[in-house]
Amino acid sequence: MNFPLITDPYFYAVAIPAVLLMGISKSGFGAGFGSLAVPLLALAVTVPQAAAIMMPILLLMDVMGLATFRKHFDRELIRFLVPLGLLGTVVGTLSFKLLDARLVAGIVGVFTLLFLAQRLLFPPRPDSPHPPKWLGAILTVASGFTSFVAHAGGPPVSAYVVPMRLPPLVFTATMAAFFFVVNLSKWVPYAWLGLLDLRNMATSLALLPIAPIGVLVGVKLAHRIQPLVFYRLIYTGMFLTGTKLVWDGFFR
């Protein structure tokens, strides 16, 4: 069969780094860098098409990340996060054709930068309380929603989980388990919305061999990195993500 995949070299110039960043995010730094993948791809294709192309790649990465970190995730936190994340994907499904994806990206970027500014200007003390559950519920629903429309669910849920100061392996494993369920739930709605066409899927298959490279790099880093450096990298990723999403949402 002659698959009609994208052949534009410029697309692959941005797609390969995007897939690598997503792989590193999935296995080592789930809070920030992965949310740059769709904005990068959107330099060459539309946001909905970029999100569709990433679907099979995300499935492979999620399976690898879950298999690697399955013994480390916080089960109680997962039981709280998953139903709320799934509610967010339902909201995303029902509103997908009504909302401008760039506006959604811009709003996510603004809140990401506001959260980061709050963390840097008013750093938490060791005895600071965890964020309240009502705030966590709102942020997790927002994470499911932004994950559905642009695979940018990392920053909202991280705004709730990062202040808990989980050990790097527990943080990474919990994010891997959460997004495995959320991303798996998006397949039927994406097909219903007509996003999983042959051209997008063929292009995704062409990029699929890149995915394990990013995942393996992230796995090695997550096992070896010190917590202080880990969270500094998370904040760096969130800054880059927030800046890129704000630019795409309000200035492009």
C-alpha positions as CSV (number, residue, x, y, z in Angstrom):
1,M,0.0,0.0,0.0
2,N,1.3,3.5,-0.9
3,F,0.9,5.5,2.4
4,P,0.4,9.2,1.7
5,L,2.6,10.4,4.5
6,I,3.9,14.0,4.8
7,T,7.1,14.4,2.7
8,D,8.0,18.1,3.4
9,P,11.6,18.1,4.8
10,Y,10.7,21.2,7.0
11,F,8.1,19.2,8.8
12,Y,10.6,16.5,9.8
13,A,13.1,19.2,10.8
14,V,10.7,20.2,13.5
15,A,9.0,16.8,14.1
16,I,12.1,14.9,15.0
17,P,13.1,17.3,17.9
18,A,9.5,17.4,19.0
19,V,9.3,13.6,19.3
20,L,12.6,13.5,21.2
21,L,11.4,16.1,23.6
22,M,8.1,14.2,24.1
23,G,10.1,11.0,24.8
24,I,12.3,12.7,27.4
25,S,9.2,14.2,29.0
26,K,7.4,10.9,29.2
27,S,10.1,9.1,30.9
28,G,12.0,11.7,32.9
29,F,10.7,15.2,33.0
30,G,6.9,15.0,32.6
31,A,6.1,18.5,33.7
32,G,7.5,20.6,31.0
33,F,9.3,19.7,27.9
34,G,6.7,17.3,26.4
35,S,4.2,20.2,26.1
36,L,6.5,21.8,23.5
37,A,5.9,18.9,21.0
38,V,2.6,20.0,19.5
39,P,3.7,23.7,19.4
40,L,6.8,22.7,17.5
41,L,4.9,20.5,15.1
42,A,2.4,23.4,14.6
43,L,5.2,25.3,12.9
44,A,4.6,23.0,10.0
45,V,1.0,21.7,10.2
46,T,-2.2,22.8,12.0
47,V,-2.6,22.1,15.8
48,P,-5.3,19.5,15.3
49,Q,-3.2,17.6,12.7
50,A,-0.1,17.9,15.0
51,A,-2.1,16.4,17.9
52,A,-3.4,13.5,15.7
53,I,0.1,12.7,14.4
54,M,1.4,12.4,18.0
55,M,-1.3,9.9,19.1
56,P,0.4,6.6,18.1
57,I,3.8,8.0,19.2
58,L,2.3,8.9,22.6
59,L,0.8,5.4,22.9
60,L,4.3,3.8,22.5
61,M,5.9,6.2,24.9
62,D,3.2,5.8,27.5
63,V,3.5,2.0,27.4
64,M,7.3,2.2,27.7
65,G,7.1,4.7,30.5
66,L,4.5,2.8,32.4
67,A,6.4,-0.5,32.1
68,T,9.6,1.2,33.4
69,F,8.1,3.0,36.3
70,R,5.2,0.8,37.2
71,K,6.5,0.1,40.7
72,H,7.1,3.7,41.7
73,F,3.8,5.7,41.2
74,D,1.7,7.1,44.0
75,R,-1.5,5.0,43.9
76,E,-3.5,7.3,46.1
77,L,-2.6,10.3,44.0
78,I,-3.4,8.4,40.8
79,R,-6.9,7.5,42.2
80,F,-7.5,11.2,42.7
81,L,-6.1,12.4,39.4
82,V,-7.4,9.9,36.8
83,P,-11.2,10.5,37.1
84,L,-10.6,14.3,36.9
85,G,-8.3,14.0,34.0
86,L,-10.9,11.9,32.1
87,L,-13.6,14.5,32.9
88,G,-11.3,17.0,31.2
89,T,-11.0,14.9,28.0
90,V,-14.9,14.7,27.9
91,V,-15.0,18.5,28.1
92,G,-12.3,18.7,25.4
93,T,-14.3,16.3,23.1
94,L,-17.5,18.2,23.4
95,S,-15.9,21.6,22.8
96,F,-13.1,20.7,20.4
97,K,-14.8,22.2,17.3
98,L,-16.1,25.3,19.1
99,L,-12.7,26.5,20.5
100,D,-9.8,28.0,18.8
101,A,-6.8,25.8,19.6
102,R,-4.4,28.8,19.6
103,L,-6.4,30.6,22.2
104,V,-6.5,27.5,24.4
105,A,-2.7,27.2,24.0
106,G,-2.2,30.9,24.9
107,I,-4.4,30.5,28.1
108,V,-2.4,27.4,29.2
109,G,0.8,29.3,28.6
110,V,-0.3,32.3,30.7
111,F,-1.2,30.1,33.7
112,T,2.0,28.1,33.3
113,L,4.1,31.3,33.5
114,L,2.0,32.6,36.4
115,F,2.5,29.4,38.4
116,L,6.3,29.5,37.6
117,A,6.6,33.1,38.7
118,Q,4.7,32.3,42.0
119,R,7.1,29.4,42.7
120,L,10.2,31.5,42.0
121,L,9.2,34.7,43.7
122,F,7.6,33.1,46.7
123,P,9.4,29.7,47.1
124,P,7.7,27.3,49.5
125,R,9.1,26.6,52.9
126,P,9.8,23.0,53.9
127,D,6.7,23.1,56.1
128,S,4.5,24.6,53.5
129,P,1.1,22.8,53.1
130,H,0.3,20.9,49.9
131,P,-2.1,22.7,47.5
132,P,-5.8,22.1,48.5
133,K,-7.6,19.3,46.8
134,W,-10.2,21.6,45.3
135,L,-7.5,23.4,43.4
136,G,-6.0,20.1,42.4
137,A,-9.4,19.1,41.0
138,I,-9.6,22.2,38.9
139,L,-6.1,21.9,37.6
140,T,-6.4,18.2,36.8
141,V,-9.6,18.7,34.8
142,A,-7.8,21.5,33.0
143,S,-4.9,19.1,32.3
144,G,-7.3,16.6,30.7
145,F,-8.8,19.3,28.6
146,T,-5.5,20.8,27.4
147,S,-4.1,17.3,26.8
148,F,-7.0,16.6,24.5
149,V,-6.8,19.7,22.4
150,A,-3.0,20.1,22.2
151,H,-1.3,17.3,24.2
152,A,-0.3,20.1,26.6
153,G,-1.7,18.6,29.8
154,G,1.6,18.7,31.7
155,P,1.7,22.3,33.1
156,P,-1.8,22.3,34.7
157,V,-1.4,19.0,36.6
158,S,2.2,19.8,37.5
159,A,1.0,23.1,39.1
160,Y,-0.7,20.8,41.6
161,V,1.8,17.9,41.9
162,V,5.1,19.8,41.8
163,P,4.6,21.6,45.1
164,M,4.2,18.1,46.8
165,R,8.0,17.7,46.2
166,L,7.7,14.0,45.4
167,P,10.9,12.1,44.8
168,P,11.9,12.2,41.1
169,L,11.0,8.6,40.4
170,V,7.7,8.8,42.1
171,F,6.8,12.1,40.3
172,T,7.8,10.6,36.9
173,A,6.0,7.4,37.5
174,T,2.8,9.1,38.7
175,M,2.8,11.4,35.7
176,A,3.4,8.4,33.4
177,A,0.5,6.5,34.8
178,F,-1.8,9.5,34.7
179,F,-1.1,10.4,31.1
180,F,-1.2,6.7,30.0
181,V,-4.9,6.6,31.0
182,V,-5.7,10.1,29.7
183,N,-4.0,9.6,26.3
184,L,-5.6,6.1,25.9
185,S,-9.0,7.7,26.4
186,K,-8.5,10.1,23.5
187,W,-8.4,7.5,20.7
188,V,-12.1,7.1,20.2
189,P,-12.9,10.8,20.4
190,Y,-10.1,11.6,18.0
191,A,-11.5,9.0,15.5
192,W,-15.0,10.4,16.0
193,L,-13.7,13.9,15.2
194,G,-12.1,12.6,12.0
195,L,-8.5,13.3,13.0
196,L,-7.0,9.8,12.7
197,D,-6.9,9.8,8.9
198,L,-4.5,7.7,6.8
199,R,-2.0,10.5,6.1
200,N,-1.6,11.4,9.7
201,M,-1.2,7.8,10.8
202,A,1.3,7.0,8.1
203,T,3.3,10.1,9.1
204,S,3.2,9.0,12.7
205,L,4.5,5.6,11.8
206,A,7.4,7.1,10.0
207,L,8.3,9.0,13.2
208,L,7.7,6.1,15.5
209,P,11.3,4.8,15.6
210,I,12.5,8.1,17.1
211,A,10.2,7.7,20.1
212,P,12.2,5.0,22.1
213,I,15.4,7.1,21.8
214,G,13.8,10.0,23.8
215,V,12.3,7.6,26.3
216,L,15.5,5.8,27.0
217,V,17.4,9.1,27.5
218,G,14.7,10.2,29.9
219,V,14.8,6.9,31.8
220,K,18.5,7.1,32.4
221,L,18.3,10.7,33.5
222,A,15.3,10.1,35.9
223,H,17.3,7.3,37.7
224,R,20.5,9.3,38.0
225,I,19.6,12.9,38.5
226,Q,19.5,14.7,41.9
227,P,16.1,16.1,43.0
228,L,17.3,19.7,43.0
229,V,18.6,19.5,39.5
230,F,15.4,17.6,38.5
231,Y,13.1,20.3,39.6
232,R,15.2,23.0,38.1
233,L,14.9,21.2,34.8
234,I,11.2,21.0,35.3
235,Y,11.0,24.7,35.8
236,T,13.1,25.4,32.7
237,G,10.8,23.2,30.7
238,M,7.7,24.9,32.1
239,F,9.2,28.3,31.2
240,L,10.0,27.3,27.7
241,T,6.5,25.7,27.3
242,G,4.7,28.7,28.7
243,T,6.6,31.2,26.6
244,K,6.0,29.1,23.4
245,L,2.3,28.6,24.1
246,V,1.8,32.3,24.9
247,W,3.5,33.3,21.7
248,D,1.5,30.8,19.6
249,G,-1.8,31.8,21.3
250,F,-1.5,35.6,21.2
251,F,1.3,36.8,18.9
252,R,1.5,34.4,15.9
